[in-house]
Amino acid sequence: MKSEDSLNGVLLVDKGPDMTSHDVVAVARRCLNMKKIGHCGTLDPMATGMLILVLGSGTKLQDLLMSEDKEYTGSLKLGATTSTQDREGEILEEKPVPELTDEEIKAAFDGYKGDFYQMPPMVSAIKINGVPLYKLARKGQVVEREPRFVRVYDYQITKTAVPDIDFRVVCSKGFYVRTYAHDIGQKLGCGAHLTDLRRTRSGHFKFTEGNHTTFAALKEGRKDEVMKSILSLYDVSKLRGA
């Protein structure tokens, strides 16, 4: 078993739905009995998949690991826009979905490939004058946001069963997949919102046998099991080719 000294490094957690990234950090702190834990890139409560936790002196890597590209699989539903741009929000507008060809759908996705500016959603953790946007959104306030420069390196439409479309996207830091779904819906003229999202990769990190843990293991305090999944700082530098 790893010693207490080895509580420095990276812990990959397969996050389940209906919890915040902060919830995962809180249970990890209890399970490992340590305060110095951070996460690299928020996942919405609805989203599942890879949440990178940095432990102890591993927190020095937080900015570096957050800046790397991410890969997601997701699903969007055409015909309705929502207040949060995903299925958790209230429906704002519904429109009939036209007869769309595969070429028209591909053209809409192609419109958001490469470098472009994306408007962050009101329901996001970006702060304006020190206040997160989602807190203002809860009060019904809409404020001016600065568009963000983002990049889609690659995408793939994996299944089309209109009104539902499944896709995979590889994107830069600071990219909102729900805004991507919303914008594609606007381009197709009928609106859309994100119905499913899973982060499958972050930078050089991908789930393999034994290299990650679960929220359940953390919540149930299975410390020995969790510690076996911790990647040491040496493991991390080797993985990143440093």
C-alpha positions in Angstrom: 0.0 0.0 0.0 1.1 3.6 -0.7 2.3 5.6 2.3 0.7 8.8 3.6 3.6 10.7 2.0 2.4 9.6 -1.4 -0.7 11.8 -1.1 0.8 14.2 -3.6 -0.2 13.8 -7.2 -3.3 13.4 -9.3 -6.4 11.4 -8.7 -8.8 10.7 -11.7 -12.4 10.4 -10.6 -15.2 9.1 -12.8 -17.8 11.6 -11.8 -21.5 10.5 -11.8 -24.5 12.7 -12.6 -26.3 15.0 -10.2 -23.3 16.2 -8.2 -21.1 19.2 -8.6 -17.3 19.2 -9.0 -17.1 20.8 -5.5 -19.1 17.9 -4.1 -16.4 15.5 -5.4 -13.6 17.6 -3.9 -15.4 17.7 -0.5 -15.9 13.9 -0.3 -12.2 13.4 -1.4 -11.0 15.6 1.4 -13.0 13.6 3.9 -12.0 10.2 2.5 -8.2 11.1 2.3 -8.3 13.3 5.5 -6.5 16.1 3.7 -7.5 19.7 2.9 -5.2 20.5 0.0 -7.2 19.2 -2.9 -8.3 21.0 -6.0 -9.9 20.1 -9.3 -8.9 20.9 -12.9 -11.9 22.0 -14.9 -15.5 22.1 -13.6 -18.0 19.5 -14.8 -21.7 20.5 -14.7 -23.9 18.4 -12.3 -25.5 16.8 -15.3 -22.2 15.8 -16.8 -20.2 12.6 -16.1 -16.7 11.4 -16.7 -13.2 12.5 -16.0 -12.7 15.0 -13.1 -9.0 15.5 -12.3 -8.2 16.1 -8.7 -4.8 17.5 -7.7 -3.6 16.5 -4.2 -1.0 18.1 -1.9 2.0 19.4 -3.9 0.2 18.2 -7.0 -1.9 21.4 -6.7 1.0 23.2 -8.3 0.1 21.5 -11.5 -3.5 22.8 -11.5 -3.1 25.6 -14.0 -1.0 23.5 -16.3 -3.5 20.6 -16.4 -6.5 22.9 -16.7 -5.0 24.5 -19.8 -4.9 21.2 -21.8 -7.5 20.1 -24.4 -10.5 18.0 -23.5 -12.6 15.4 -25.2 -16.3 14.8 -24.7 -19.1 12.6 -26.0 -22.5 14.2 -25.9 -26.0 14.3 -27.2 -28.2 17.2 -28.3 -31.9 17.5 -28.9 -33.2 19.7 -31.7 -36.4 21.7 -31.5 -36.1 23.4 -28.1 -33.8 26.0 -26.4 -33.5 26.1 -22.6 -32.5 28.7 -20.0 -29.3 26.7 -19.2 -28.7 25.4 -22.8 -29.0 21.8 -21.4 -31.9 19.5 -20.3 -31.8 20.9 -16.7 -33.1 24.3 -17.7 -36.6 25.6 -18.4 -37.7 25.5 -22.1 -37.6 29.0 -23.5 -38.7 28.3 -27.1 -39.9 25.3 -29.1 -39.8 25.1 -32.9 -40.6 22.4 -35.4 -37.6 20.5 -36.6 -37.3 20.7 -40.4 -36.4 17.7 -42.6 -32.6 17.8 -42.3 -30.1 16.0 -44.5 -26.9 14.6 -43.1 -25.1 17.2 -45.2 -27.0 20.1 -43.6 -26.3 18.7 -40.1 -22.6 18.3 -40.9 -22.5 21.8 -42.3 -23.8 23.2 -39.0 -21.1 21.3 -37.1 -18.5 22.4 -39.6 -19.4 26.0 -38.8 -18.0 25.4 -35.3 -14.7 23.8 -36.2 -11.3 25.4 -35.8 -10.9 28.8 -34.0 -13.9 31.0 -33.2 -15.4 33.1 -30.5 -18.0 31.6 -28.1 -20.3 33.5 -25.8 -20.2 32.0 -22.3 -23.7 31.0 -21.0 -25.3 33.0 -18.2 -25.4 29.8 -16.1 -21.6 29.5 -15.8 -18.9 29.9 -13.1 -17.3 32.9 -14.8 -17.2 35.8 -12.4 -18.3 39.4 -13.2 -17.1 41.8 -10.5 -16.4 38.8 -8.3 -19.9 37.3 -8.6 -20.3 34.0 -10.5 -22.7 34.4 -13.5 -24.9 31.5 -12.3 -25.7 33.5 -9.1 -26.9 36.5 -11.2 -28.8 34.1 -13.5 -30.7 32.7 -10.5 -31.9 36.2 -9.8 -33.1 36.5 -13.3 -30.3 38.9 -14.3 -28.7 38.8 -17.7 -25.4 40.7 -18.0 -23.0 41.5 -20.8 -20.3 38.8 -21.2 -17.1 38.9 -23.2 -16.9 36.3 -26.0 -14.2 33.8 -25.5 -11.7 32.6 -28.1 -12.0 28.8 -28.3 -11.0 26.0 -30.6 -12.6 22.7 -31.8 -9.7 20.5 -32.9 -11.9 17.7 -34.1 -15.5 16.4 -34.0 -17.5 13.4 -35.1 -21.2 12.9 -35.5 -21.7 9.4 -34.1 -25.4 8.9 -34.5 -28.3 10.9 -36.0 -31.9 10.0 -35.0 -33.6 13.4 -35.4 -34.4 15.2 -33.1 -31.4 13.6 -31.3 -27.8 13.8 -32.5 -24.9 12.1 -30.7 -21.4 13.5 -31.2 -17.8 13.5 -30.0 -15.8 16.8 -29.7 -12.2 17.6 -28.9 -11.9 21.2 -27.7 -9.7 23.8 -25.9 -9.8 24.9 -22.3 -12.8 27.1 -21.5 -15.1 25.6 -24.1 -18.8 25.2 -23.2 -20.3 22.1 -24.9 -23.8 23.1 -24.0 -23.2 26.4 -25.8 -21.9 24.4 -28.8 -25.1 22.4 -28.8 -27.2 25.6 -28.5 -25.3 27.3 -31.3 -25.6 24.3 -33.7 -29.4 24.4 -33.0 -29.5 28.1 -33.9 -27.5 27.4 -37.1 -30.1 24.7 -38.1 -32.9 27.2 -37.4 -34.8 25.1 -34.9 -32.8 25.5 -31.7 -31.2 22.7 -29.6 -30.1 21.9 -26.1 -27.6 19.5 -24.6 -29.1 16.3 -23.2 -26.1 14.2 -22.3 -22.4 14.9 -21.7 -19.4 12.8 -20.7 -15.7 13.9 -20.5 -13.7 11.0 -21.8 -10.2 12.6 -21.8 -8.4 15.6 -20.4 -4.9 16.4 -21.8 -2.8 13.2 -21.5 -5.3 11.6 -19.1 -7.6 8.8 -20.2 -9.3 6.2 -18.1 -7.6 2.8 -18.1 -7.9 -0.2 -15.8 -6.9 0.8 -12.2 -5.9 4.4 -12.9 -9.1 6.1 -11.5 -11.6 5.9 -8.8 -15.3 6.6 -8.3 -17.4 9.0 -6.3 -18.9 5.9 -4.4 -15.4 4.8 -3.3 -14.7 8.3 -2.0 -18.1 8.7 -0.3 -17.8 5.2 1.3 -14.4 6.1 2.7 -12.6 3.2 0.9 -9.2 5.0 1.4 -6.9 2.1 0.7 -8.6 1.4 -2.6 -8.6 5.2 -3.6 -4.9 5.5 -2.7 -4.0 2.7 -5.2 -5.4 4.9 -7.9 -3.4 8.0 -7.1 -0.9 8.9 -9.8 2.4 10.2 -8.3 4.0 13.4 -9.6 6.6 11.1 -11.3 3.8 9.1 -13.0 2.2 12.4 -14.2 5.5 13.8 -15.7 6.2 10.5 -17.4 2.6 10.4 -18.9 3.0 14.0 -20.1 6.4 13.1 -21.7 8.2 15.6 -19.4 
